[in-house]
Amino acid sequence: MLCPRCGTEWDARKSSCVRCGFSVHTANFPEPGVLSPLQAGQYLRRGRYRLQTWRERRSWLAGIVETNWNGYDYQPPGGEIRICEVILPDAQAEEIKVMLRGATHTLLNAGKDPAIPALKDVFNDQGRVFFVFAVVQGESLQARLRRLGRVFAEQEALALCFQINEVLGVLTRQAPPLVHGFISPEHIVFLPGAFSCILDSFSPMMAGGITWLLRGITDALGLPYMAPEFTQGVIDVRSDLYALLATVYYAVTGVVPQAATGEIPPARRFNSQLSPEFSALLSRGLHPLLLQRYQHPAELQQDLLTLRSRSSSGRLVAPTSIPPGRPSITSMHQQASMVPEPFPALRPLTLTAEHAVTAPPDPFSMKKPVTSSLGQDVPPLSAAQPWPVKVDILAKPRDGVLVPSPETLPQLPEGHERLEAALILIIVLLGLGAATVLGSFHF
């Protein structure tokens, strides 16, 4: 693979990088001692990185703290970065050290997907471990809601669900599976110029599988969107599915989902323009019992496809303002100017019986569709598509069936194939015998 620090080709399983010495096997970890807090403006790694602004902090048990910073990389080509600072007070915890090295491998592999920020560097400095990620240029879901001054329409929310659920499918295929753990409106980022979004702010501790230290966590940006069992250490892809749908619930209602009476109120209570089916999908995903919720991204994908097929017209629901009697997102965050951003209408693909039957394109996919010879948009064929749409290839056209059933075909007439084959064989043998006899005479 390519070294995340200098770009040189190397084998991470066998040795360190021959150019810069980067290694995920021999990384040093901090020694115990009193650590003074870092401040914006401080330099790291002998002046290569500079801390700019503080983003968020996650406090774990055993005194472990993750702090995310916006930073800058002065090594060419340079540019903005995200720096995750990890404080490990117990430097002798070998199990945590091994898991953090495993997290480095997991994040390196996951970062190959365009929907996941790439890990660029891992190093120890000033008694801490630092993970450096490529920065995601774009607008967070929270910032977009503030700017628009309204909640999402249902079709916008469906697009958001499709794309982030696709990312969760990528995470489940990592070895071992990767859990984000902190999905929230601040950690979903929309890319410039398109309705495409990705996940940001991955946690090295979560990537290392150190989930038992999350018991009793009280300091995290995505805490209101976490599954009920999250703080008991029960963390897997189902936790991310819950957090995703809790975030979508907020996006379409303007209300943070809270189970004040044991269950979260239906989304239609706060936004009557949502369809009953979409509201039911959110209610299932936010059920208080773990086994009653979605268990895998493929399961949620099937319900999303069913819901999308029922609205085949492709028209969007009109943008909805914040429910009456509730403070708007604009007033909550005191945003002065709000310019609504239109969401492009979704054009469904229609195929006739004489055309080759192909799965319809996914207008919610982040991947750019290709164009077939028929002039229709079709999704790119790749192993990265986790849940292909099932298509009935024996669908009936308007004027009848594609292939007649076997019992309707006429029977073939009986012949004398064996007798004919025997006569041909006798003729061939007689010809060979005659040729042999004639060849024995000399004229």
KEVOVEX-91008 format. One record per residue (C-alpha): residue number from 0; x, y, z. Coordinates in steps of 0.5 Angstrom, whole numbers. Layout:
N
@resi->NUM u->X v->Y w->Z
...
end
This chain:
443
@resi->0 u->0 v->0 w->0
@resi->1 u->2 v->7 w->0
@resi->2 u->5 v->10 w->6
@resi->3 u->0 v->15 w->9
@resi->4 u->5 v->20 w->11
@resi->5 u->10 v->21 w->5
@resi->6 u->6 v->17 w->-1
@resi->7 u->12 v->12 w->-2
@resi->8 u->10 v->4 w->-4
@resi->9 u->11 v->0 w->2
@resi->10 u->9 v->-7 w->6
@resi->11 u->6 v->-5 w->12
@resi->12 u->5 v->-12 w->15
@resi->13 u->13 v->-13 w->14
@resi->14 u->17 v->-7 w->16
@resi->15 u->17 v->1 w->17
@resi->16 u->17 v->6 w->11
@resi->17 u->24 v->6 w->8
@resi->18 u->23 v->14 w->6
@resi->19 u->20 v->17 w->13
@resi->20 u->20 v->11 w->18
@resi->21 u->12 v->11 w->19
@resi->22 u->10 v->4 w->22
@resi->23 u->4 v->2 w->25
@resi->24 u->7 v->-4 w->29
@resi->25 u->13 v->0 w->33
@resi->26 u->9 v->6 w->34
@resi->27 u->11 v->9 w->41
@resi->28 u->6 v->11 w->46
@resi->29 u->6 v->16 w->52
@resi->30 u->9 v->15 w->58
@resi->31 u->5 v->16 w->65
@resi->32 u->6 v->23 w->67
@resi->33 u->2 v->30 w->68
@resi->34 u->0 v->32 w->62
@resi->35 u->-2 v->40 w->61
@resi->36 u->-7 v->41 w->56
@resi->37 u->-6 v->43 w->49
@resi->38 u->-8 v->50 w->46
@resi->39 u->-9 v->53 w->39
@resi->40 u->-3 v->55 w->36
@resi->41 u->1 v->50 w->38
@resi->42 u->6 v->46 w->33
@resi->43 u->7 v->38 w->33
@resi->44 u->11 v->33 w->30
@resi->45 u->17 v->38 w->30
@resi->46 u->13 v->44 w->27
@resi->47 u->10 v->40 w->21
@resi->48 u->3 v->40 w->24
@resi->49 u->-1 v->46 w->28
@resi->50 u->-7 v->46 w->32
@resi->51 u->-12 v->51 w->30
@resi->52 u->-19 v->51 w->33
@resi->53 u->-22 v->46 w->38
@resi->54 u->-28 v->41 w->35
@resi->55 u->-30 v->36 w->40
@resi->56 u->-28 v->32 w->46
@resi->57 u->-30 v->25 w->48
@resi->58 u->-29 v->23 w->55
@resi->59 u->-28 v->15 w->56
@resi->60 u->-27 v->11 w->63
@resi->61 u->-20 v->10 w->65
@resi->62 u->-18 v->17 w->64
@resi->63 u->-18 v->16 w->56
@resi->64 u->-20 v->23 w->53
@resi->65 u->-20 v->24 w->45
@resi->66 u->-20 v->31 w->43
@resi->67 u->-21 v->33 w->35
@resi->68 u->-18 v->39 w->33
@resi->69 u->-18 v->43 w->26
@resi->70 u->-11 v->43 w->24
@resi->71 u->-6 v->45 w->18
@resi->72 u->0 v->41 w->15
@resi->73 u->6 v->45 w->13
@resi->74 u->9 v->39 w->9
@resi->75 u->8 v->40 w->2
@resi->76 u->3 v->40 w->-1
@resi->77 u->0 v->42 w->5
@resi->78 u->-7 v->44 w->7
@resi->79 u->-12 v->43 w->12
@resi->80 u->-13 v->37 w->17
@resi->81 u->-17 v->34 w->22
@resi->82 u->-12 v->32 w->28
@resi->83 u->-15 v->27 w->33
@resi->84 u->-11 v->27 w->40
@resi->85 u->-12 v->21 w->44
@resi->86 u->-9 v->21 w->52
@resi->87 u->-8 v->15 w->55
@resi->88 u->-6 v->16 w->62
@resi->89 u->-5 v->8 w->63
@resi->90 u->1 v->7 w->59
@resi->91 u->2 v->0 w->61
@resi->92 u->-4 v->-2 w->58
@resi->93 u->-2 v->-7 w->53
@resi->94 u->-8 v->-9 w->51
@resi->95 u->-10 v->-2 w->49
@resi->96 u->-4 v->-1 w->45
@resi->97 u->-5 v->-7 w->41
@resi->98 u->-12 v->-5 w->40
@resi->99 u->-10 v->2 w->37
@resi->100 u->-5 v->-1 w->33
@resi->101 u->-11 v->-5 w->30
@resi->102 u->-15 v->1 w->29
@resi->103 u->-9 v->4 w->25
@resi->104 u->-10 v->-2 w->20
@resi->105 u->-17 v->-1 w->20
@resi->106 u->-17 v->6 w->19
@resi->107 u->-12 v->6 w->13
@resi->108 u->-16 v->1 w->10
@resi->109 u->-23 v->4 w->11
@resi->110 u->-20 v->11 w->8
@resi->111 u->-19 v->8 w->1
@resi->112 u->-27 v->9 w->0
@resi->113 u->-28 v->16 w->-2
@resi->114 u->-34 v->16 w->3
@resi->115 u->-29 v->16 w->9
@resi->116 u->-24 v->21 w->11
@resi->117 u->-17 v->18 w->9
@resi->118 u->-12 v->17 w->15
@resi->119 u->-5 v->21 w->13
@resi->120 u->-1 v->20 w->20
@resi->121 u->0 v->17 w->27
@resi->122 u->5 v->19 w->31
@resi->123 u->7 v->20 w->39
@resi->124 u->8 v->27 w->41
@resi->125 u->8 v->31 w->48
@resi->126 u->6 v->25 w->51
@resi->127 u->0 v->23 w->47
@resi->128 u->-2 v->19 w->41
@resi->129 u->-4 v->23 w->35
@resi->130 u->-9 v->21 w->29
@resi->131 u->-8 v->25 w->23
@resi->132 u->-14 v->25 w->18
@resi->133 u->-15 v->28 w->11
@resi->134 u->-20 v->34 w->12
@resi->135 u->-27 v->34 w->9
@resi->136 u->-29 v->40 w->5
@resi->137 u->-36 v->41 w->6
@resi->138 u->-42 v->43 w->10
@resi->139 u->-45 v->39 w->16
@resi->140 u->-52 v->37 w->16
@resi->141 u->-53 v->42 w->22
@resi->142 u->-50 v->48 w->19
@resi->143 u->-54 v->46 w->13
@resi->144 u->-61 v->46 w->17
@resi->145 u->-58 v->53 w->20
@resi->146 u->-57 v->56 w->13
@resi->147 u->-64 v->53 w->10
@resi->148 u->-68 v->55 w->16
@resi->149 u->-72 v->49 w->15
@resi->150 u->-73 v->42 w->16
@resi->151 u->-71 v->37 w->10
@resi->152 u->-77 v->35 w->6
@resi->153 u->-78 v->27 w->6
@resi->154 u->-74 v->26 w->-1
@resi->155 u->-68 v->30 w->2
@resi->156 u->-68 v->25 w->8
@resi->157 u->-69 v->19 w->4
@resi->158 u->-63 v->21 w->0
@resi->159 u->-59 v->22 w->6
@resi->160 u->-61 v->15 w->9
@resi->161 u->-59 v->12 w->2
@resi->162 u->-52 v->15 w->2
@resi->163 u->-50 v->14 w->10
@resi->164 u->-53 v->7 w->10
@resi->165 u->-49 v->5 w->4
@resi->166 u->-43 v->8 w->8
@resi->167 u->-45 v->3 w->14
@resi->168 u->-45 v->-2 w->9
@resi->169 u->-38 v->-1 w->7
@resi->170 u->-36 v->-1 w->15
@resi->171 u->-39 v->-7 w->16
@resi->172 u->-35 v->-11 w->11
@resi->173 u->-28 v->-8 w->14
@resi->174 u->-24 v->-14 w->17
@resi->175 u->-26 v->-13 w->23
@resi->176 u->-32 v->-9 w->22
@resi->177 u->-32 v->-2 w->24
@resi->178 u->-37 v->2 w->28
@resi->179 u->-37 v->10 w->27
@resi->180 u->-41 v->10 w->34
@resi->181 u->-42 v->18 w->34
@resi->182 u->-46 v->19 w->28
@resi->183 u->-50 v->26 w->29
@resi->184 u->-52 v->32 w->25
@resi->185 u->-45 v->35 w->26
@resi->186 u->-41 v->29 w->23
@resi->187 u->-45 v->28 w->17
@resi->188 u->-42 v->33 w->11
@resi->189 u->-45 v->35 w->5
@resi->190 u->-40 v->36 w->-1
@resi->191 u->-40 v->42 w->-5
@resi->192 u->-44 v->43 w->-11
@resi->193 u->-48 v->36 w->-10
@resi->194 u->-53 v->33 w->-6
@resi->195 u->-48 v->28 w->-3
@resi->196 u->-46 v->27 w->4
@resi->197 u->-40 v->23 w->8
@resi->198 u->-39 v->21 w->15
@resi->199 u->-33 v->25 w->19
@resi->200 u->-30 v->25 w->25
@resi->201 u->-28 v->17 w->26
@resi->202 u->-26 v->15 w->33
@resi->203 u->-19 v->11 w->34
@resi->204 u->-22 v->8 w->40
@resi->205 u->-28 v->6 w->37
@resi->206 u->-24 v->3 w->31
@resi->207 u->-20 v->-1 w->36
@resi->208 u->-26 v->-4 w->39
@resi->209 u->-25 v->-1 w->46
@resi->210 u->-32 v->-1 w->47
@resi->211 u->-32 v->-3 w->54
@resi->212 u->-29 v->4 w->56
@resi->213 u->-35 v->7 w->54
@resi->214 u->-39 v->5 w->60
@resi->215 u->-42 v->11 w->63
@resi->216 u->-39 v->16 w->57
@resi->217 u->-42 v->23 w->59
@resi->218 u->-38 v->28 w->54
@resi->219 u->-39 v->27 w->47
@resi->220 u->-42 v->31 w->41
@resi->221 u->-47 v->25 w->39
@resi->222 u->-49 v->23 w->45
@resi->223 u->-57 v->25 w->44
@resi->224 u->-57 v->21 w->38
@resi->225 u->-54 v->15 w->41
@resi->226 u->-58 v->8 w->42
@resi->227 u->-60 v->7 w->49
@resi->228 u->-55 v->1 w->50
@resi->229 u->-49 v->5 w->48
@resi->230 u->-47 v->7 w->54
@resi->231 u->-47 v->0 w->57
@resi->232 u->-42 v->-2 w->52
@resi->233 u->-47 v->-6 w->47
@resi->234 u->-44 v->-3 w->41
@resi->235 u->-44 v->-5 w->34
@resi->236 u->-47 v->-3 w->27
@resi->237 u->-54 v->-3 w->30
@resi->238 u->-52 v->3 w->34
@resi->239 u->-50 v->6 w->28
@resi->240 u->-57 v->5 w->25
@resi->241 u->-60 v->8 w->31
@resi->242 u->-56 v->14 w->31
@resi->243 u->-57 v->15 w->23
@resi->244 u->-65 v->15 w->24
@resi->245 u->-64 v->19 w->30
@resi->246 u->-61 v->24 w->26
@resi->247 u->-66 v->24 w->20
@resi->248 u->-71 v->24 w->25
@resi->249 u->-68 v->31 w->27
@resi->250 u->-67 v->33 w->20
@resi->251 u->-74 v->32 w->18
@resi->252 u->-78 v->35 w->25
@resi->253 u->-73 v->40 w->28
@resi->254 u->-73 v->36 w->34
@resi->255 u->-68 v->32 w->38
@resi->256 u->-71 v->25 w->39
@resi->257 u->-72 v->24 w->46
@resi->258 u->-76 v->18 w->49
@resi->259 u->-80 v->22 w->55
@resi->260 u->-85 v->17 w->56
@resi->261 u->-81 v->10 w->54
@resi->262 u->-82 v->11 w->46
@resi->263 u->-80 v->17 w->41
@resi->264 u->-86 v->20 w->39
@resi->265 u->-88 v->19 w->31
@resi->266 u->-84 v->24 w->27
@resi->267 u->-91 v->26 w->23
@resi->268 u->-93 v->29 w->30
@resi->269 u->-88 v->34 w->29
@resi->270 u->-88 v->34 w->21
@resi->271 u->-95 v->32 w->18
@resi->272 u->-92 v->33 w->11
@resi->273 u->-88 v->26 w->12
@resi->274 u->-92 v->20 w->9
@resi->275 u->-94 v->15 w->14
@resi->276 u->-89 v->10 w->11
@resi->277 u->-83 v->14 w->12
@resi->278 u->-85 v->16 w->19
@resi->279 u->-86 v->8 w->21
@resi->280 u->-79 v->7 w->18
@resi->281 u->-76 v->12 w->23
@resi->282 u->-81 v->9 w->29
@resi->283 u->-78 v->2 w->28
@resi->284 u->-71 v->4 w->27
@resi->285 u->-72 v->8 w->34
@resi->286 u->-75 v->3 w->38
@resi->287 u->-73 v->2 w->45
@resi->288 u->-72 v->-5 w->44
@resi->289 u->-65 v->-7 w->41
@resi->290 u->-68 v->-13 w->37
@resi->291 u->-74 v->-10 w->35
@resi->292 u->-70 v->-5 w->31
@resi->293 u->-66 v->-6 w->24
@resi->294 u->-61 v->-11 w->25
@resi->295 u->-56 v->-10 w->19
@resi->296 u->-56 v->-4 w->13
@resi->297 u->-58 v->-9 w->8
@resi->298 u->-65 v->-9 w->12
@resi->299 u->-66 v->-2 w->12
@resi->300 u->-64 v->-1 w->5
@resi->301 u->-70 v->-6 w->3
@resi->302 u->-75 v->-2 w->7
@resi->303 u->-72 v->5 w->3
@resi->304 u->-72 v->2 w->-4
@resi->305 u->-79 v->0 w->-2
@resi->306 u->-81 v->6 w->0
@resi->307 u->-78 v->10 w->-6
@resi->308 u->-82 v->5 w->-11
@resi->309 u->-88 v->7 w->-8
@resi->310 u->-87 v->15 w->-10
@resi->311 u->-85 v->13 w->-17
@resi->312 u->-87 v->20 w->-19
@resi->313 u->-80 v->23 w->-17
@resi->314 u->-83 v->29 w->-15
@resi->315 u->-81 v->32 w->-8
@resi->316 u->-85 v->34 w->-2
@resi->317 u->-85 v->41 w->-1
@resi->318 u->-80 v->44 w->4
@resi->319 u->-83 v->44 w->11
@resi->320 u->-82 v->50 w->16
@resi->321 u->-81 v->48 w->23
@resi->322 u->-87 v->46 w->26
@resi->323 u->-91 v->52 w->29
@resi->324 u->-90 v->53 w->37
@resi->325 u->-83 v->51 w->36
@resi->326 u->-77 v->55 w->35
@resi->327 u->-74 v->55 w->28
@resi->328 u->-67 v->52 w->27
@resi->329 u->-65 v->60 w->25
@resi->330 u->-68 v->63 w->31
@resi->331 u->-64 v->57 w->35
@resi->332 u->-57 v->59 w->32
@resi->333 u->-59 v->66 w->31
@resi->334 u->-57 v->66 w->23
@resi->335 u->-58 v->72 w->20
@resi->336 u->-59 v->70 w->13
@resi->337 u->-62 v->64 w->10
@resi->338 u->-62 v->62 w->3
@resi->339 u->-66 v->56 w->1
@resi->340 u->-63 v->51 w->-3
@resi->341 u->-67 v->47 w->-8
@resi->342 u->-66 v->39 w->-8
@resi->343 u->-66 v->37 w->-15
@resi->344 u->-72 v->32 w->-17
@resi->345 u->-71 v->25 w->-18
@resi->346 u->-72 v->22 w->-25
@resi->347 u->-74 v->14 w->-25
@resi->348 u->-71 v->10 w->-30
@resi->349 u->-76 v->6 w->-34
@resi->350 u->-75 v->0 w->-39
@resi->351 u->-79 v->-3 w->-44
@resi->352 u->-80 v->-11 w->-45
@resi->353 u->-75 v->-11 w->-51
@resi->354 u->-69 v->-8 w->-47
@resi->355 u->-64 v->-12 w->-43
@resi->356 u->-67 v->-12 w->-36
@resi->357 u->-63 v->-8 w->-31
@resi->358 u->-63 v->-5 w->-24
@resi->359 u->-66 v->2 w->-24
@resi->360 u->-60 v->7 w->-22
@resi->361 u->-60 v->10 w->-15
@resi->362 u->-61 v->17 w->-15
@resi->363 u->-59 v->17 w->-8
@resi->364 u->-52 v->14 w->-9
@resi->365 u->-45 v->18 w->-9
@resi->366 u->-42 v->14 w->-14
@resi->367 u->-43 v->18 w->-21
@resi->368 u->-48 v->13 w->-26
@resi->369 u->-45 v->11 w->-33
@resi->370 u->-49 v->11 w->-39
@resi->371 u->-51 v->5 w->-43
@resi->372 u->-52 v->4 w->-50
@resi->373 u->-60 v->5 w->-49
@resi->374 u->-59 v->13 w->-47
@resi->375 u->-61 v->11 w->-40
@resi->376 u->-57 v->12 w->-33
@resi->377 u->-55 v->6 w->-30
@resi->378 u->-51 v->5 w->-24
@resi->379 u->-44 v->3 w->-24
@resi->380 u->-43 v->-5 w->-24
@resi->381 u->-38 v->-6 w->-18
@resi->382 u->-36 v->-10 w->-12
@resi->383 u->-38 v->-4 w->-8
@resi->384 u->-45 v->-5 w->-9
@resi->385 u->-47 v->-9 w->-3
@resi->386 u->-55 v->-10 w->-4
@resi->387 u->-57 v->-10 w->-11
@resi->388 u->-64 v->-9 w->-13
@resi->389 u->-68 v->-16 w->-15
@resi->390 u->-71 v->-16 w->-22
@resi->391 u->-76 v->-21 w->-25
@resi->392 u->-72 v->-22 w->-31
@resi->393 u->-79 v->-26 w->-33
@resi->394 u->-83 v->-20 w->-33
@resi->395 u->-89 v->-20 w->-38
@resi->396 u->-89 v->-15 w->-43
@resi->397 u->-96 v->-12 w->-45
@resi->398 u->-97 v->-17 w->-51
@resi->399 u->-96 v->-23 w->-48
@resi->400 u->-90 v->-27 w->-44
@resi->401 u->-83 v->-27 w->-47
@resi->402 u->-82 v->-34 w->-47
@resi->403 u->-87 v->-40 w->-49
@resi->404 u->-88 v->-45 w->-44
@resi->405 u->-85 v->-52 w->-46
@resi->406 u->-92 v->-56 w->-46
@resi->407 u->-95 v->-51 w->-51
@resi->408 u->-89 v->-53 w->-56
@resi->409 u->-91 v->-58 w->-62
@resi->410 u->-88 v->-65 w->-61
@resi->411 u->-82 v->-66 w->-66
@resi->412 u->-84 v->-72 w->-72
@resi->413 u->-81 v->-79 w->-70
@resi->414 u->-75 v->-81 w->-75
@resi->415 u->-70 v->-86 w->-77
@resi->416 u->-64 v->-83 w->-74
@resi->417 u->-61 v->-90 w->-72
@resi->418 u->-62 v->-94 w->-78
@resi->419 u->-59 v->-88 w->-82
@resi->420 u->-53 v->-88 w->-78
@resi->421 u->-52 v->-95 w->-79
@resi->422 u->-52 v->-95 w->-87
@resi->423 u->-47 v->-89 w->-87
@resi->424 u->-42 v->-93 w->-83
@resi->425 u->-43 v->-99 w->-87
@resi->426 u->-42 v->-95 w->-93
@resi->427 u->-36 v->-92 w->-90
@resi->428 u->-33 v->-99 w->-88
@resi->429 u->-34 v->-102 w->-95
@resi->430 u->-30 v->-96 w->-98
@resi->431 u->-24 v->-97 w->-94
@resi->432 u->-24 v->-104 w->-96
@resi->433 u->-24 v->-103 w->-103
@resi->434 u->-19 v->-98 w->-103
@resi->435 u->-14 v->-103 w->-99
@resi->436 u->-16 v->-109 w->-104
@resi->437 u->-14 v->-104 w->-110
@resi->438 u->-8 v->-101 w->-107
@resi->439 u->-5 v->-109 w->-107
@resi->440 u->-5 v->-109 w->-114
@resi->441 u->1 v->-106 w->-118
@resi->442 u->0 v->-104 w->-125
end
